Amino acid sequence: MLPSRINLLFGFCTISVAREITFPPVAAIPSNGQSILSTADDLLVEALKFSGLSTFANVPFVHCLSNDQDVEKYDIAILGAPFDTATTARPGARFGPHGIRDGSRRITGLMGWNIYTGRNSFLDWARVVDCGDAPLTFLDNTVALKQLEHAHKTISGRPANATDVSKTPRIITLGGDHTTTLAALRSTHDHWGAVSVIHFDSHIDTWDPKILGGGISQYAGVNHGTFLHLAHEEGLLLNGSIHAGIRAPLVRRKGDIRNDKRCGFEIVTARDIDRIGIDGIVRRLKERVGNTKVYISVDIDVLDPAYAPATGTAEVGGWSTRELLSILDGLEGMKVIGADVVEVAPVYDNVGETTKLAAAEVVYSLMSLMVETPVKS
């Protein structure tokens, strides 16, 4: 009896392995077995988010820093700045550009119609590309900032695609710690002159290098908390700039505020939103910069750590992602000639990648502001 049972069992196993399974037809697959994804374009739509090079929002990659003069033309360039050796808190923002691009995978022009504005900025007049990352040394801050400034000038110095709209491409930088904004402002000044800065942050970042840096050396005084002070000293800023979302403690009770005003800034605190609301914040920002050309810099720590834990110097009591995005949408009509999103340090993010997703959406909002309001150059 035992051999018969073994043969019977072996027979069942053979039948089970060899069985051919036929699936019933479903709505997405016609009964003739042909997939509705029959063209190369259709296949591209499905694969775009999860295959190929990782670029911001799946836009084309262009080697903008090439010595080749025949580089593809563009109107808005995404540039990574993997730099974090001038931070005074937790490092890690050198991986920010990569993290923001990861967070943007679900954003694409193929499904880019904004539910609030009814627009798709990817399908408008501007050609948006990702130029990759600037090659920066992490061993010498002074050299790294010069490298980044050179990268900015190279990218913005090429002729734009839509020259009838603007001859100068605009750049959105993915940081990197906030010191990278200094290099961007230096490059911006070459094309646009002095600009007003709308600075979204929990910290004022106009500290005197003697205070934040200790006067130890000129090298130590160049950091992510002094760059706006240095930008003022270099004549890069108009006396019409403003901070938004400020809540971090000061080093000097009165001296920091006096110096901040000297650098051309007014302050909107994080808690002002409880008193005047989103519309009030937008109104303050617009009134301050007026009709000037504007550079928008967004430190991701303007958001509360509940919405953006992955940053080097987190401060509680900040804005929600929805509040920040609503404020940015409210700035439509401004002459935004440059922007950045900085201080994203992915190593501190949660498994849901909350900070990466928020940062990517902020970049998209900044890009949309640029598309909505072309600036002649």
N, C-alpha and C positions, 0 to 999 in steps of 0.2 A: 504493500500500500504506500509506503514512503516514497519510492521512486515515482509513482504516478502523481502524487501530490506535488513533487518538485517539478515534474514536467508541466503540470497544469499551471503552477505558479509562474514558471518561466514563460509559458505561452502567453499568459496575461500581460506580463511585463513587455514582451515583444510587441504585442498588439497595441499596448498603451503608447510606446515610444513611436511606433510607425504610423499612428493614427493621423489622418489628414483632417485639419479643422477648417471649415469654411465659415467665415463670418457673414452675418446677414448684412445687406446694404444699409447704410446710414445716410442721413441728410447730406452730409458733406462729401460723400463718395457715391457717384452714380452707380447703378446696378451693373453697368457694363465694365466696372473695374477701373475706369479712367478717373484720375483725380481731377478736381476742378482747378488745381494749380498746374495748369498746362503750359504756361509760358515762363521764360526765364525771369521776367519782371515779377510775376506772381511768387516765384520761389524766393526771389530776393527780398520781397516784402516780409516773408515769414522768417527768413534767416537773419535779417539785418540786425536785430537786437542782440543776438547771441553769438555772432561769428565775425571773423575778420579782425582788423585792427581796432583797438578801443579808442574811439574819438569822442569828443563831447557831442552828445545827442546824435551820434551816428553821422555827423556831417563829414564831407570828404577831408582826407588828410592831404595837406600840401606842404612840401618841404620849403617853407618860406625863407629859411635861413641859408638856402643853397647859394653858391656863387653864380649859379646859372641866371642869366638875365631874362630867360624865357619862362620863368615860373608862372604857373596858372594864376590868373588875377582873382582878387577877392575884395570884398567891401568891409567885412567884419572878420577879424582873426581871433581865434582862441589860442592863448599862449600859456603854457605851464611854467611856473617858477618854483622848482623844487629846492627851496631854501629855508632853513630854520635855525641857523647858527647865530642869529641875533635876537633870539627869544630870551626872555627873562624868567620864563616858567617852564612848563613841560615841553620838551622837544617832540618832533614827530610830524610837523607840518610840511616837511620836505616830501612827504608822501601824499600831500593834499591834492595835487593835480590828478594823480592816478585815482584817488578816491572819488573826486568829483566826477570824473569821467565814468567811473563805475556806477555812480548814483544816477547818471543821466541816460542809462541804457534804454529806459522805457520812453524817453523823449525822442520824438522823430517827426520830421515834416510830413510823413505819410499819415500820421494821426495827430497833427499839431494844431487843430482848431481850438482856440481858447474859448471855454464856455462862458467866460465873463465878458470878453471883448468881441468875440465873434471873428477874430483874426487868426491867421496862421503866418507868423513872422518868417518861417522858413520858405514860404511860397511868395514872398513879397519881392521888392526890387533888389534887396541886398543878397549877395553871394556870401554865405558864411562858411568858413573852413576852420579846421584845427591844424595849427602849425606845430603841434608837438610841444616838447619842453625846451626851454633855453638850456644850453649846456653850462652848468654852474659848478664851480669848485666849492667844496664844503670845508676847505682848509683855510681860506682867507676871505673874510667878509668883504673887504674893500675890493678885491679882485672880482668876487662874485657879483657885486652890485654893478661894477663896470661891464661885466659880461652881459648882465641882464639889460642894462641900458643900451648896449650895442645891439642886442637882439631886438629890443623894442624899436630902435631907430631903423634897423634893417627892414623889419616887417612893415612899419608905417611909412617907410620911404619908398616903397614900391607903388606904382600907379594902381589906382583902384579899378575895379571891374566896371562899375557904373559911373564913369567919369562925368556924365551929365548931371549926376546927383552930387557927388563929392569926389575930388581928386585924391583925397587922403584916406586910406583905410583906417578904421578904428579898431582898437584892441581891447579884449576882455582878458585879464590875467587871472589864472587860477593859482592861488598861493598854496604853500609858502607862507612864512610869517610876514607880518605887516610891514616890515622894513622894505619889502619888494615894491611897495607903492612909491617910495622915493625915486627909484629908478624909472618907474612908469611916468611920474610927473616930470622928471627931467626930460624925457623923450617927448612927452606931450607938449612941453613948452616950445620945442623947436618948431612945431607945426601950428599950434594954436595960441601961443603966448600964455600969460598967466591965466589961471582958471579958478573958479569957485569950486570948493570941495564939499560934497555932502558925505559926511563920515559916519557910517553906522557902526557903532562900537559900544562896548560897556566902559571903555577907558578913553581918556581924552587924547592921549598920544602926542601931546604937545609939550611934554616935559623937557625942561632944559637939560642938555647932556651933562651938565655939572651936577644935576640932581639925580637923574637916572643914568648912571654910568660912573658917577662919583668923581668925575674929573680925573680919573686914573690915567686915561689916554684918549686921544681923539678916536682911536679905534673902538674903545669901550663905549664912547658916547653915541655911536651910530647903532641904534637898535630899534626894536619894534614899538618902543614907547616914546621915541624922540624924533621920528622921521618927519612928522608934520612941523615941528619946531625948525628942523633943518630945511625943509621945503620953504618955509617962510623966510628964513635967512637968505636963501638962494634966489628969492624973488619969483618963486614958482606959483604963488597963491595970490588971489585977489582978497581984498578985505571984505569978503562977503561970503565966507565959508561957515559951515555949521555942523555940529555934532548931533547925532540922534541916537537915543537909547542909553545915554550915559548913566552909570550907577555905581561904578567902582570907586573905592576910597581914593583920596588925594594924598600926596606926599606932604605938601604944605597947605595949611588950612586956607590961606588967602593968596599966597604967592603963586600957586599953580593956576588959579583963576585969572589973576592979573596977567600972567604970562600967556595964557590961552587967548585972552582978548587981544593982546599985543600981536599974536600970530594971526589975528583976523577971524576968530571963531566966536560964534554964539553956541549955547547949549540947550538942547531939548533932552530932558532926562527920561529915563524909562517910565517913571511913574506919571509923567505928564499925560500919558495916554489915558490914564484913569480920570483925569480932569477935563481934558479937551477932546478926547477921542481921536480916532484915526483921521477924520477930516481936519481936525485942528492941527494935528502933526503935519499933514500934507500942506496945509495953508502956511504954517510957520516956515517950512522948508522952501516953498515957492517964493514967499515974500522975501526971504533972506537972499537967495541967489538971483532973483529977478530974471533979467533977460541975458545973463552972462552965459558963457560956455562953462559946462559943469563936468567935473570928474566925480564919479560915485564910487566910493570904496566901502565894501561891506566886510567887516570882521564878523565871522560867523558867531562870535561870542556875544553879539548884540541880542541873539536869541537866548532864552532861558536854557540852562543845562538840561531841563526836561525835554527840550526839543532839539538841542545840539550839544550832547555831552562830549563830543570828540573835538576838543579844542584845548589849547595849552593853558589858558588863563580864564577858566570859567568863573562867572559871577552870577549868583542867584538873583531872581527878581527881574528877569528880562522879558522880552516880548515873545509871543508865540509865532510860529512860522506863518500862520494865517494873517496875523497882524502886520508882519513885515511885508509879506507879499501884497497885501492891500495898500500899504503905504507906497510901495514901489509902483504899483499900477496907477496910483494917484499922481505920480510925477510925470505922466504923459504930457508931452509938449515941451519938455525941457531939452536944451541943446546938449545932450550927453555925448561928449567926445572921447571918453575913455572910462573904463570901470575895472573893478576887480572884486573877487571873493577870496578872502584869505583866512589863515589860521585854522584850516581844517586839518586835524591830526587824526587820521583814520584809526590808529591803534587804540584810541580811547572810545571808539564807537560801540554801540550795542549790536546784537546779532541781527537786528532789523535794519541796520545801517541808516538810522534816523538822520544823522548829521549829513551823510553823503547825499541822501535824497533831498534834504532841505537846501543844501548848498547848490545842487544841480538846478533846482527850481528857481533859486535866486539868480543864477547865471542866465537862465532862460528869460527871466523878467527883465534883466538888464539888457540883454540882446534885443528884446522886443521894444524897449524904450528907444534904442538906437535906430531900429528899423522904422518905427512910427514917426520919428522926427529926424529926417536927414539934415546934416549940417554942412553947408557949403564951405569949401576950403580953397 
